[in-house]
């Protein structure tokens, strides 16, 4: 049987159809992770830094 780590608490979870919370170990970990997404705790880093010298509006538009 394949075993994965719970994304929230890192406990071992069997990857099988009977586990309705997979990849999480429990409903609690699943809801905690959902709450973290809702609170915007997870961020995707921006590949390019913001340009502080950029105008507020596109060029040619006043």
Buried (B, 14 or more C-beta within 10 A) or exposed (E): EEEBEBBBBEEEBEEEEEBEBBBBBBEEBBEBBEEEEEEEEEEEEEEEEEEEEEEEEEEEEE
